[in-house]
Amino acid sequence: MSDLTSTATDDSSSTSEYVLAIAPDALEQVLGIRDTEEDPGAIGLRVEIKGVKGTDYDYDLGWATIAELDAEDDLSVQGGLSVVVAANSIENMRGAVLDIPRSAGQGGFVIKNPNRPAPVNPLDGRDIVLTGEIPDKVTQLLEEVINPGLAQHGGFAALVGVEDTTVFLTMGGGCQGCAMSAATLRDGITTSIHEAIPEVTEVIDVTDHNAGDNPFYT
């Protein structure tokens, strides 16, 4: 099966009757792949959430024999294609759409999912000691805890300045112009700063997202 890339979207207004809908262009490609299998009528496209990758779910996509499906799995037929969502993934995939990438040079498929995994606090299980004034502590936190995670998406967060107890941050690389970076800063970075540096009262994102030319998520 072709590679699957997961893409998040804030469009939670889907009214699809399916747990996972297949966009027309993706349907055509999947059917073309399925029809090369030995018994295409006996198999369906099965999708399961395998974990969390960054700020989105990590998906497993492959073929499943329809006669061997679990009774709790969700099965639909769309344009002649049997689509299966694993029972343990149904609630976290409701309203999602399987599509083809719209970015030039990107292959495989994308899943646009309005659902989000619970934010992971990078401080969980870590005993980190920060020293100095607020700017020093924020810089240490970014370098030691926050940016190693953002680097997985080619991004980073940087301290712009501090006014009294207000911290100003900017996001660059794959985080600049990224559709998920605002949520990442609000739910992840801001939470970590408040937890590790309680004297900080506010964190403000001053990123110029319109200037991003290589966002990880669009």
Residue pairs with C-beta under 8 A, 6 or more apart in sequence:
1 33
1 61
1 62
1 63
2 29
2 33
2 107
2 108
2 109
3 107
3 108
3 109
4 59
4 60
4 61
4 108
4 109
4 110
4 111
5 101
5 106
5 108
5 109
5 110
6 53
6 56
6 57
6 58
6 59
6 110
6 111
6 113
7 56
7 101
7 110
7 111
7 112
7 217
7 218
8 55
8 56
8 112
8 113
8 116
8 179
8 180
8 217
9 112
9 113
9 114
9 179
10 114
10 179
11 112
11 114
12 95
12 114
14 21
14 95
14 96
14 97
14 114
16 95
16 97
18 76
18 78
18 83
19 74
19 76
19 85
19 90
19 93
19 94
19 95
19 96
20 47
20 74
20 76
20 83
20 85
20 93
20 96
20 97
20 98
20 111
21 78
21 96
21 97
21 98
22 30
22 45
22 78
22 79
22 81
22 83
22 97
22 98
23 97
23 98
23 99
23 100
24 79
25 99
25 100
26 98
26 99
26 100
26 109
27 78
27 79
27 81
29 100
29 109
30 45
30 81
30 98
30 109
31 79
31 80
31 81
34 40
34 43
34 45
34 63
34 81
37 43
37 63
42 65
42 66
42 67
43 63
43 64
43 65
43 66
43 82
44 63
44 64
44 66
44 69
44 75
44 81
44 82
44 83
44 84
45 61
45 62
45 63
45 64
45 81
45 82
45 83
45 84
46 61
46 62
46 63
46 64
46 73
46 84
46 85
46 86
47 59
47 60
47 61
47 83
47 84
47 85
47 86
47 89
47 93
47 98
47 111
48 59
48 60
48 85
48 86
48 88
48 89
49 57
49 58
49 59
49 60
49 86
49 88
49 89
49 92
49 93
50 58
50 59
50 60
51 57
51 58
52 58
52 117
52 120
54 149
54 152
54 153
54 180
54 216
55 116
55 117
55 119
55 180
55 183
55 184
55 188
55 217
56 113
56 116
56 117
56 180
56 217
57 92
57 93
57 111
57 113
57 115
57 117
59 111
61 109
64 84
66 75
66 82
66 84
69 75
69 84
70 86
70 87
72 87
73 84
73 85
73 86
73 87
74 84
74 85
74 87
74 90
75 82
75 83
75 84
76 82
76 83
77 83
85 93
91 115
92 113
92 115
92 117
93 111
93 113
93 115
94 115
95 113
95 114
95 115
96 111
96 112
96 113
96 114
96 115
97 111
97 112
97 113
98 109
98 110
98 111
99 109
99 110
99 111
99 112
100 109
100 110
101 107
101 108
101 109
101 110
102 218
103 218
116 183
119 187
119 188
119 191
120 188
121 188
121 191
121 192
121 195
122 145
122 146
122 149
122 188
122 192
123 145
123 192
123 195
123 196
126 145
128 141
128 144
128 145
128 196
130 136
130 137
130 140
130 141
130 196
130 197
131 137
131 140
132 140
134 162
134 165
134 167
134 197
134 199
134 200
135 159
135 161
135 162
137 196
137 197
138 159
138 162
138 167
138 169
138 193
138 197
138 200
139 159
141 192
141 193
141 196
141 197
142 156
142 157
142 158
142 159
145 192
145 196
146 157
146 188
146 189
146 192
147 156
147 157
150 156
150 157
150 171
150 173
150 174
150 175
150 184
153 173
153 174
153 175
153 178
153 216
154 173
154 174
154 214
154 216
155 171
155 172
155 173
155 174
155 175
155 176
155 178
155 181
155 216
156 171
156 172
156 173
156 175
157 169
157 170
157 171
157 172
157 175
157 185
157 189
158 169
158 170
158 171
158 172
159 167
159 168
159 169
160 168
160 169
160 170
160 206
161 168
162 168
165 199
165 200
165 201
165 202
166 200
166 201
166 202
166 203
166 204
167 193
167 200
167 202
167 203
167 204
168 204
168 206
169 185
169 189
169 203
169 204
169 205
169 206
169 207
170 205
170 206
170 207
170 208
171 178
171 181
171 184
171 185
171 205
171 207
172 207
173 214
174 214
174 215
174 216
175 181
175 184
175 207
175 212
175 215
175 216
176 207
176 208
176 209
176 211
176 212
176 213
176 214
176 215
177 209
177 210
177 211
177 212
177 213
177 214
177 215
177 218
178 184
178 209
178 212
178 215
178 216
178 217
178 218
179 215
179 217
179 218
180 216
180 217
181 207
181 209
181 215
182 205
182 209
185 203
185 205
185 207
186 205
189 203
190 203
193 200
193 203
194 200
194 203
